[in-house]
Amino acid sequence: MWHLYYPLLALAAYIFYTRFLHPLSRVPGPFLASLAPLWLAWQCMHTRRPRLDLDLHKRYGSVVRITPDEVIFSSPEYFKTVYGAGTKYVKSRYYEAPVGMPQKEGWDKLDLLVETDVEKLRVQKRTAGPIYSTANVKKHEGLINNNIARWLQRLKGLAGKPLHLYHEIELLNVDTVCEVTFKKPFGAVEAGSDGGHMESIWAHWEHVGWLGFLPWLNTVEKKLMPWMASLLPAPKVPVFYFARNQIDSHQKARDAGGQEELPECMHTDFHRLAKEKPDFRANWGSQLSKTNIGAGIDTMSQTMSAVIIGVCQTPSAYAQLRAELDTAVTSGLITKGDEPVSYDAAAGLLYLQACMHEAMRLWPNVAIALPRTVPRGGVEIDGYYIPEGYTVGMNPRQLGRNEEVFGAETDSFRPERWLEASKERRNDMQGRNLAFGGPSRRCPGMHLAWFVCSKTLASLFLNFDLKVLNELDGPPGPGGGKWVEQGAFPTRWHGWEVEVTPR
């Protein structure tokens, strides 16, 4: 009979260990979180992560245990230690989920999201970096203009109606990223649809957002994937198929006519780079082109949404931005009409730039605390010792609300903080912002994203009056949309409605 109690005794022993003997047992946090990562996976499965970490820090303090082997911290004192340039903290196993199995050795594969070979990553970012620079993106500004202009025309046709503006912004970014990468838009703006692509991408992130906390399950899933793929319907990712076709088409053009036949776009830039720089492998360009599609569209869409919401729900900011735009028109810096605002002009709109920084501080796209593995020697954070091999992380949204870094009223949308700060303080605020990742893993596409967002937002507010029609977590808007915030890895605001009126 006693053998029937062995499982209960084993469970009791495990609970006793995790609560009282585990190296992280002193770190406060939810009881269930200390027992298994299932608690956090459950929270992410229900897309609650964007606000979860803020609530946990309010309840438990600056260091919180969110799984048996992972803690999150809020003190900016440890930012450079964990995320600074040259850090020895590498990305945790969480990042295996988005791309499958752990990285294989060798230099042919490129995946900037999960690469753990520091030297390989350094070479990849150093060689590809100039292609993503503002100066190089500016060479393709005409391609970006094509899509913004078509999008503004679409909005004119939808004026006076409740719009799900996040969806409209996604249509723009699908076409913009495709054209700047391949010199051919997907056609989402005219069709009013991306064929279900972004919903499939969202479903993917929603899935891997919780799966990453269960590496063993991720391993099982990937081993079963070939068998499962034969039984399940193929995901709707038409933009990826479009990208694959464009890559093949460009290759045929190179084979047939040489360099002079190549369209001027980023994919061609990568091809030329591979010829000029032996360190840059020939296949890396195609992988980066697909990365533009997979990583750029939803992140830019959420960033633009955050700026629009912040401005429209802050009357003083709305009035100040409009005044800045009107002054720019009067001075001849910009012109109202079908031609999008140039990047140089948009970059000179200092209040607009401050609004963008402020929105990314308050509502960064990344929902999770960016997890890093503690290196040899361990680390002490606010009095808690975290041994080697365990995971620590800081949530970008939590960091953005730190008054030591960003000053007073960090829960409020106040773009003025970026204009009032000294140059040194402003550089510190920008440097300690995780919206584009930490300094050691900064997103290479950040300049492209900033370029597109600056132009689009300047053109939108210049040509339209905007009115938000519903509230976050409130009742449905006049178009039936219920505005909710979701996030397991990235964040999105779904169902928020806006009415646009041409100025």
N, C-alpha and C positions, 0 to 999 in steps of 0.2 A: 504493500500500500504506500510505503513511504516514497517509492519512486515517482508516484503521481505528483508529489510536491516539489520534485527537483526543478521543473521549469519555473515555478513560483520563487523558489530559493535563488535560482540563477538570475531571475529578473530583479529580485530585491537586492542581490549583490551588485548587479550592474547599476541600479539606481543609486545605491549607496556610494559606489565608486564615482560616478559622474557628479554627484552632489557634494561629496566630501573629500575625495582623494584625487580626483582628476587635477592636472596642472592648472586648469582654468576654473576650478571650483569656487575660488574666491570672487570671481568676476560676477557682478549681479546681472540678472536678466530673467526672462520668463521661465518658469519651471519647466514647461514642456520643451523649450528650446535647448535646455541643458541635457535633455535625455536623448534627442535624436534630431537630425536635420529635417525630419519630416514636417516639423512645425513651421519652419521657414519656407520649405517647399510648398506647403499648403497655402501660406500667405501669398506667395508669388503666383501660385496656380490660380488664385482668385484676383490677381492683378492689383494687390493692395500695397505694393512696395513703395510707390512714390512718397507716401506719407508715413509709412510704418516706422522708418528709422527715426524720424523726428519725434514721433510719439514715444518710442522706446527711450530716447535720450532724455526726454522730459520726465519720464517715470523713473528711470534707473540711474541716470547720471552720464558722465562723460565717456565711460567705457562700459559696453554692454555685450554680454554673451548671447549670440543669436543662433548658434548651433553648438554642439559639444566642443568643436574644435575651432570655432571662429568667433572673433569679437569685432565690434565696430567702435570707433573712437571719434570724438568731436573736437578735440583740442588741436588748433592749428600749429601748436608747438612741434608736433611730430609729422607735419606735412612733408617737409623736405627729407626727413629720415626715410619715409616710406615711398614717396613719389618723386623726390628730387632727382635731378640729373646725376647719373652715376650711381644710383641706388643699387643695392644688392638684393632688394626685394623684387622677386619675379612674380608674374601672374600665377594665380593658384589654378588648381585643376578645374575650377568652375568653368574656365574658358575652353575646356575640351568639348563641352556640349554643343556650342554653335557650329563647330567645324568637324565634329566626329572624334576619331581616335586621337591620342597624343601625337604631336608632331614627329615625323620620321626624320632621321638624320639626313643631311645633304642640303645642297644649296639651290636645287631646282625649284622646290616648292616655295611659294610666297603666300603668307597669310599674316598680315601685320597685327591682326587681332590677338593671336595666340602665340606668336613666335617667342621662344624662350632662349634661343641662341643669340646672345647679346651682340656678338661680332657680326653675325649675319644680318640682324636687324639694323645695326648701325650702317652697314654697307647699303642695304636696301633703302633706308631713309635718306642717306647722304646722296645717293645717285638719283633717286626718284624725286627728291625734294624740289629741285629747280622746276620740274614740270608743274608742280602744284603751287609755285610761287605766284604772288599777285602779278608780277611783271609778265609771266608766261600766260596766266589766265586772261590778262588784258588783251593779248593777241587774239583771243577767241571771243572777245566781247560782242562782236556782231552776231555770233551764234546764240548767245544768251539773249540779246535784244530781240531776235526773231520770235522767241517763245514768250517773253514778257509782253510784247506788243500784241500777239495773238490772244494771250490770256486777258489782257485789258479789254480787248474787243468782246471777248466772251462775257466778261463781267457786265459790260454795258448792256448786253442783251438780257442779262438776268437782274437788272436793276429793279429795286422795289419789291423783290421777292425774298422770302426767308431762305438764306443760303446756308448749307453746311460747309462753311468756308474751309475747314480743314481738308475736306474732300477736294474742293476746288484748288487749294494750294498744292495738294498731292499731284493733281493732274498737271499743273504747271511744272513741278519739279521732275516728274517723270520725263516730260518732253525736254526740259532744259538739260538735265543730266545726260540724256541720250544724245542730244545734239552736240553738246560741248565735248562729249567723249568720242562720238562717231560721225559727227556732222550730218546727222539725220534724226529728226524727232520721232518719237514712237507714234504720235498722233492722238494722244490722250485728250488734249485740249479741244480739238474739233469733235471728237467722238463723245466727249463727256464721260469717258470711262477708260480705265486701264486694263480692262478685261479680267478684273479680279486679282491683279498682281499684288497690289499693296495689302489687300486682305490676307492673301496667302503668306506674304512676308510677315505681317503682324502675327498670324497664327504660329508661324515658325518661332518668332521671338518669344511669344507667349508660352510656347512649349519648352524651349531650351532655357528660358528664364528660371523655371523651377527645377528642370532636369539637372542643371549644373551643380546643384547642391547634393545630388545623389550620383556621384561618379560611377559607382558600381552598376546602377541602373542604366546610365548612359552607355557603358561598355556593352551590357547585354543588348540594349536596343540597337546599337550599331552593328553588332554581330548578326542580329536577326534582320537587319534592314534589307539585304538582298532578297530574302524570302518574303518579307512583308511587302516590298515594292511590287512583287508579282501579284499580290492580292488586293492592294489598295489602289484607288484611282490616282493618277498622276496629279501633283499639285498644279494649280493654275498660276504659273509664273511666266506669262507671255513676254514680259520685258527682258527676262534672262534669255529666252529663246531668240528674241530680237537681237540682243547683244551678241549671242553666239553667231547668228547669221551675219551680223556686221563684221565681226572679227574674220569670219571665213571670206566674206566679200573683199575686205581689205587685203587679205593674203593673196587672193586671186589677182587683184589689181597690181600688187607688187610683183607677182610672178610674171604678169603679162607686160607691164609697162615700166617698171622701175619706180624710183623715188618720185619722178615728176607727175605720176598718175595718182599719188596718194592725196586724199582729202585733208585739208588743214584742220586738224582736231587733236585732242589729247592722245588718242590711240596712235596717231601718226607720230606725235612727239615721242611717245614711248619707243616706237620702232626705231626712230632715228637715234634715240639715246642708246639703244642696244648696239647700234653700229659704231657709235662714237666711244662708248664706255664699256670695255670688256667685262668690268665687274658687274654690269647690269645684264642679267641673263635674258635671252631672247623671249622666253615665255613669261617673264615677269610683267611685261607691258600688258599682255592680254589678261593676266590675273588682276592687275590693278584697274584695268578698264571695267572688268566685271565687279570689282570692289566698289567702284564709283556708283554702280547701279544698286548694289546690295546695301551699302552703308550710307549713301548720301541723301537719298530721297526722303526717307522718313525723318531723319535727323533735321534736315533743313525745314521740313514741313512743320515739325513741332516748334522749332525755334521761331519761325515766322509767326506761328499762331500765338506763341507766348508774348511776342512784341505787340501784336495787334491787341490782344486781350489787355495787357498791361496799360497800353496807351488809352484804349477806348474806355476802360473802367477807371481811369484817373483823369478827371476833367482838366486839371491843371496841366498835366502832361500832354493831353490832346491839344489844348489851346496853344501850348508852347511849341509843339511840333508843327502845327499848322502855321503859326506865325513865322517860324524859321523857313518853311517852304515858301510862303508868300514873299518873304524878304528875298529869298533866292531867285524867285521869278522876277521880282522888281529890279534886282541888280543884274539880271541877265545870266546868272549862273546856270539856271535850268529853265526849260520851256515846257509849258503844259501842252499836251497833245498826244499823238499816237507814238511818238518816239520815246522809248524809256529813258529815264534819267541815267546819265553816264556814271560810271563808277567813280571817276575823279570828283564829280559833283556830289555824289552821295557820300563819299568819304569826307567831304568838306562840310557836311551837315552835322555839326558837332552834337546837337541835341538828339538827332536820330541815332548817331553812333552810341550816345550815352543810353538811349532807350534799349538798344540791342544788348549792351553789356548788362544793363539792369535786369532785363528779362532772362538772360542766361544765368545770372546770379540767383534769381528767385526760382526759376523753373527750368533747370537744366534738363536736357533730354534723357540722360542716364538716370534710371530709377534706383539702381543698387549702389551699395557701398563697394567701391572698386577693390576687389579682394586681392591681397598680395601675401605670399608665403614668407614667413619670418626666416631670415638667414641664420647662419651659424652664430652662436653667441646670444641669441634671443634679444628681447627688447623690453624695457620697462616703460609703460604708458600710464601716466597719472597714478603711479603707485602699484600698478598691477604688472607682474612679470609674465611675459608671454614667451614661452620657450621656442627654440628653433623648430621649424616644420609646421607650426600652427599658422592660422590665417588671421590677418588683420585688414581692416579697410575703413575708408571714410566715405560717407555719402556726399556727393556734390551739393545736394540741396541743403544738407546740414551745414556744410562748410560755408555756403553762401549766406547763411543767417548768423554767422559769427560776428559779433559787434567789434571784437578786437581787430579783425581784418577789415570789415566793411563799414564800420561806424554805427551810428544810432539808427533806429527805425528799420531794422533789417527785414521785418515782416511786411514792410510797405514798399510799393513800387515808387521809387524816388530817383529818377535818372540824374538829378542834380548832384548826387554824391560823386559821380564820375567827373563832373565839371568843377566842383569845388575842391576836390582833392589836389594836393601837390603832385608834381610829376612823379616823385619818388613813391608817394602813397598809391597813386594810380597804377604804377607799374607793379607794385606789390599786390594790389587787388587783382590785377589781371594775371599775375604769375601764380597766385594761389587760388586758381579757379580750375575746377576739375571738369568743367563742361566739355572741354576737348581732350580730356585725359590729363594725367600728370605730366610734368616736364620730361620725365624719362620715356613716356609713351605717348607724346602729343600726337593727335590725329594729323596725318600729313595733308588731309583734304580741308583743313580748317580755313585756309586762305580762299580756296574755291567757294566754300560755303559762305564765308563772310562777304565775298564779292557778290554772289547771287542774291543773298538776303538783303544787302544794302541797296542794290539797284531795285529789287522788287518792292521792298517796303517804301522806298522813296517815291517810286512811280505810283504805287497804290494810294498812299495818303495824299499825293499831289492831285490825283485825278478823281478821287471819290470821297464822299462823306461815308463814314462807317458807324453803324449802330449795332451793338450786341443786344440780342433779343431775349436771351435766357440767362440763367445763373447756374454756376457750378453746383451740382447736387440738388438743384431746384426742380420745379415742375417743367414739363415739356414746353418748348417754345411754340410759336404760331405755326411752324412747319412740322411739328411733331417730334423734333429732336430733343432728347434728354441729355444734358451735358454732364458727362462723367469723366473722371480722371482714371486712367488705367495704366498699369505698368508692371512688368515682370523683369524685364531688362531695360528696354527703352520705355519712354513715357509717351502717351498720346492723350489728347483731349478729344473725346468723341461726342458728337451730337451738339456742339455749340453752334448757334445760329447767328447770322449777321445779315443786316440789310445794307446794301451798298447803293448810293445815289451819286450819279456823276456830278462833279462840281462845275 
